[in-house]
Amino acid sequence: MEWLVAQGRTGQWGDQPWSTNEARVAQLTKYATDYLMRIAEDDDGRLIGVCVLAQELSEYIPPADLPELYLRFLATDRTRKNTGVGAALIADARAETARRGLPLLRVDCYGGDDRRLVAAYRALGFTETEPFEVPRPDGTPWPGQLLEIRLGSPQAGGAS
């Protein structure tokens, strides 16, 4: 969060720590108790990444044409940029999708500003499907992008 704020990129998650927002705390508690949460740690046991997977979609996401696993949350330690933490978590998500016999892994992300986050997911093997908007509490639209990996298809062979 600090890095996003320092870069002036507050459109994605705002500018306040999630720990000070009751709704965000409740959301992360639900993620930890109701969904599959994968934690990446360094050799000293420090948290360097987290990925949350579920078969339950966010209320603003339309159902897919296939059974799916949904990546509800992905975050990595910015000091570990380009070390493969995010790629390892996505590879694990793909493996979990396959282990469950599901043909589809989807994710949504912030699609605003310069769409760098969308490009990052494309680099991890996802294909853009459809943009969407969700109203923020102040009424302004939050621009999102839905992406997918279809396992067993040519697009599923992307970087991991």
VOPAGU-2260 file (C-alpha; in pm, 1 decimal, decimal comma):
REM VOPAGU-2260
SITE   aa  ch    i         X         Y         Z
SITE  MET   A    0       0,0       0,0       0,0
SITE  GLU   A    1     278,9     244,7      90,0
SITE  TRP   A    2     440,6     199,1    -250,2
SITE  LEU   A    3     112,9     258,5    -434,3
SITE  VAL   A    4      48,6     576,7    -235,6
SITE  ALA   A    5     406,8     698,5    -290,3
SITE  GLN   A    6     358,0     649,1    -665,1
SITE  GLY   A    7      30,5     842,8    -657,8
SITE  ARG   A    8    -154,5     522,2    -748,3
SITE  THR   A    9    -440,5     549,4    -499,1
SITE  GLY   A   10    -717,8     454,6    -742,6
SITE  GLN   A   11    -672,2      84,0    -677,7
SITE  TRP   A   12    -692,8      50,5    -300,1
SITE  GLY   A   13    -712,5     407,0    -170,2
SITE  ASP   A   14    -455,4     576,0      48,7
SITE  GLN   A   15    -527,8     438,2     396,5
SITE  PRO   A   16    -394,3     114,6     550,2
SITE  TRP   A   17    -647,8    -166,6     532,2
SITE  SER   A   18    -598,5    -232,0     902,9
SITE  THR   A   19    -778,9      97,8     973,4
SITE  ASN   A   20   -1081,7       7,3     757,6
SITE  GLU   A   21   -1339,5    -220,1     925,9
SITE  ALA   A   22   -1479,2    -341,3     592,4
SITE  ARG   A   23   -1131,1    -439,7     467,8
SITE  VAL   A   24   -1050,7    -615,7     796,1
SITE  ALA   A   25   -1377,8    -811,1     767,4
SITE  GLN   A   26   -1298,4    -894,3     404,0
SITE  LEU   A   27    -953,2   -1030,5     488,0
SITE  THR   A   28   -1093,4   -1223,1     785,3
SITE  LYS   A   29   -1344,7   -1387,1     550,0
SITE  TYR   A   30   -1064,6   -1466,4     306,1
SITE  ALA   A   31    -862,1   -1632,8     581,9
SITE  THR   A   32   -1152,3   -1833,1     724,8
SITE  ASP   A   33   -1372,9   -1918,7     425,2
SITE  TYR   A   34   -1132,9   -1950,3     132,3
SITE  LEU   A   35    -800,8   -2110,8      44,5
SITE  MET   A   36    -522,0   -1872,1     139,4
SITE  ARG   A   37    -168,1   -1943,5      21,3
SITE  ILE   A   38     114,8   -1764,5     198,8
SITE  ALA   A   39     462,9   -1710,9      53,3
SITE  GLU   A   40     742,4   -1666,5     306,5
SITE  ASP   A   41    1112,3   -1598,3     269,8
SITE  ASP   A   42    1381,4   -1816,6     428,1
SITE  ASP   A   43    1345,1   -1623,8     754,9
SITE  GLY   A   44     969,3   -1684,0     772,1
SITE  ARG   A   45     870,0   -1329,1     672,6
SITE  LEU   A   46     551,4   -1284,9     470,3
SITE  ILE   A   47     636,8   -1189,8     111,1
SITE  GLY   A   48     314,2   -1274,5     -69,5
SITE  VAL   A   49     -40,7   -1397,5     -34,0
SITE  CYS   A   50    -293,4   -1545,4    -274,7
SITE  VAL   A   51    -659,2   -1618,6    -195,1
SITE  LEU   A   52    -856,0   -1869,3    -404,3
SITE  ALA   A   53   -1228,6   -1946,5    -398,9
SITE  GLN   A   54   -1504,3   -2091,6    -608,5
SITE  GLU   A   55   -1731,5   -1811,2    -484,4
SITE  LEU   A   56   -1726,3   -1501,0    -703,8
SITE  SER   A   57   -1738,4   -1139,4    -598,6
SITE  GLU   A   58   -2092,1   -1004,5    -636,5
SITE  TYR   A   59   -1989,4    -779,5    -927,4
SITE  ILE   A   60   -1840,7   -1060,8   -1140,3
SITE  PRO   A   61   -2062,0   -1245,3   -1390,1
SITE  PRO   A   62   -2051,5   -1626,2   -1382,3
SITE  ALA   A   63   -1819,2   -1796,1   -1628,8
SITE  ASP   A   64   -1916,9   -2038,0   -1901,9
SITE  LEU   A   65   -1711,6   -2310,2   -1728,2
SITE  PRO   A   66   -1653,5   -2426,4   -1369,5
SITE  GLU   A   67   -1376,5   -2215,2   -1223,3
SITE  LEU   A   68   -1145,0   -2125,4    -941,5
SITE  TYR   A   69   -1133,6   -1753,9    -870,4
SITE  LEU   A   70    -829,0   -1562,7    -753,5
SITE  ARG   A   71    -988,5   -1328,4    -498,2
SITE  PHE   A   72    -670,8   -1155,7    -380,3
SITE  LEU   A   73    -301,7   -1143,1    -470,0
SITE  ALA   A   74     -40,8    -922,2    -307,6
SITE  THR   A   75     335,9    -940,3    -286,5
SITE  ASP   A   76     602,0    -751,2     -95,9
SITE  ARG   A   77     711,8    -468,9    -326,2
SITE  THR   A   78    1072,2    -509,0    -208,6
SITE  ARG   A   79    1064,2    -854,1    -375,8
SITE  LYS   A   80     978,6    -717,5    -722,0
SITE  ASN   A   81    1101,3    -939,9   -1006,7
SITE  THR   A   82    1196,5   -1226,0    -774,1
SITE  GLY   A   83     918,8   -1459,4    -889,3
SITE  VAL   A   84     698,0   -1445,3    -579,6
SITE  GLY   A   85     386,5   -1346,9    -775,2
SITE  ALA   A   86     465,6   -1595,6   -1051,3
SITE  ALA   A   87     506,9   -1873,9    -793,8
SITE  LEU   A   88     171,4   -1790,2    -633,8
SITE  ILE   A   89       1,9   -1788,0    -976,3
SITE  ALA   A   90     168,6   -2119,3   -1067,5
SITE  ASP   A   91      32,7   -2262,2    -742,3
SITE  ALA   A   92    -314,5   -2124,2    -824,6
SITE  ARG   A   93    -299,5   -2288,8   -1167,3
SITE  ALA   A   94    -191,2   -2617,1   -1008,5
SITE  GLU   A   95    -474,8   -2597,1    -753,1
SITE  THR   A   96    -723,4   -2528,7   -1033,6
SITE  ALA   A   97    -599,2   -2836,1   -1221,4
SITE  ARG   A   98    -593,4   -3046,9    -902,0
SITE  ARG   A   99    -962,6   -2969,5    -853,1
SITE  GLY   A  100   -1032,1   -3070,0   -1213,1
SITE  LEU   A  101   -1147,5   -2719,6   -1305,2
SITE  PRO   A  102   -1080,1   -2582,4   -1653,3
SITE  LEU   A  103   -1073,2   -2212,1   -1567,9
SITE  LEU   A  104    -883,8   -1974,0   -1338,6
SITE  ARG   A  105   -1010,3   -1614,8   -1333,8
SITE  VAL   A  106    -908,3   -1293,2   -1161,6
SITE  ASP   A  107   -1023,3    -934,8   -1163,0
SITE  CYS   A  108    -797,3    -639,1   -1105,9
SITE  TYR   A  109    -779,6    -262,6   -1113,5
SITE  GLY   A  110    -803,8    -155,6   -1475,7
SITE  GLY   A  111    -751,1     216,9   -1430,3
SITE  ASP   A  112    -461,0     457,2   -1470,0
SITE  ASP   A  113    -208,5     312,3   -1715,6
SITE  ARG   A  114    -333,8     -50,0   -1684,1
SITE  ARG   A  115       5,3    -167,8   -1555,2
SITE  LEU   A  116    -165,5    -418,9   -1327,2
SITE  VAL   A  117    -355,0    -566,4   -1623,1
SITE  ALA   A  118     -23,5    -596,9   -1810,2
SITE  ALA   A  119     131,4    -772,3   -1509,6
SITE  TYR   A  120    -145,8   -1034,2   -1510,6
SITE  ARG   A  121    -104,5   -1079,6   -1887,2
SITE  ALA   A  122     266,7   -1142,7   -1827,9
SITE  LEU   A  123     165,8   -1415,0   -1579,6
SITE  GLY   A  124     -36,8   -1595,7   -1846,6
SITE  PHE   A  125    -382,5   -1441,3   -1809,9
SITE  THR   A  126    -590,2   -1321,2   -2105,5
SITE  GLU   A  127    -816,1   -1015,9   -2079,9
SITE  THR   A  128   -1185,3   -1092,9   -2114,0
SITE  GLU   A  129   -1406,9    -800,0   -2018,7
SITE  PRO   A  130   -1375,9    -463,3   -1845,2
SITE  PHE   A  131   -1628,1    -360,6   -1579,6
SITE  GLU   A  132   -1697,9     -84,1   -1331,0
SITE  VAL   A  133   -1798,7     -99,2    -965,0
SITE  PRO   A  134   -1936,3     206,9    -785,2
SITE  ARG   A  135   -1713,9     327,8    -501,9
SITE  PRO   A  136   -1866,8     452,7    -176,1
SITE  ASP   A  137   -1840,2     810,6    -307,9
SITE  GLY   A  138   -2029,3     713,2    -625,7
SITE  THR   A  139   -1735,3     736,4    -865,3
SITE  PRO   A  140   -1663,4     427,1   -1076,1
SITE  TRP   A  141   -1381,0     186,7    -990,9
SITE  PRO   A  142   -1254,0      51,4   -1326,3
SITE  GLY   A  143   -1189,2    -321,4   -1326,5
SITE  GLN   A  144   -1065,9    -580,0   -1572,6
SITE  LEU   A  145   -1157,3    -948,1   -1575,8
SITE  LEU   A  146    -889,2   -1191,9   -1692,7
SITE  GLU   A  147    -867,7   -1569,3   -1726,8
SITE  ILE   A  148    -647,2   -1869,7   -1786,1
SITE  ARG   A  149    -819,8   -2158,7   -1958,6
SITE  LEU   A  150    -626,6   -2467,0   -1857,1
SITE  GLY   A  151    -543,3   -2695,4   -2144,1
SITE  SER   A  152    -583,7   -2414,9   -2399,4
SITE  PRO   A  153    -301,1   -2237,7   -2587,2
SITE  GLN   A  154    -347,9   -1930,0   -2362,5
SITE  ALA   A  155    -284,3   -2141,5   -2053,7
SITE  GLY   A  156      80,8   -2181,4   -2146,1
SITE  GLY   A  157     176,8   -1827,7   -2042,5
SITE  ALA   A  158     461,3   -1732,6   -1811,8
SITE  SER   A  159     444,6   -1876,0   -1464,5
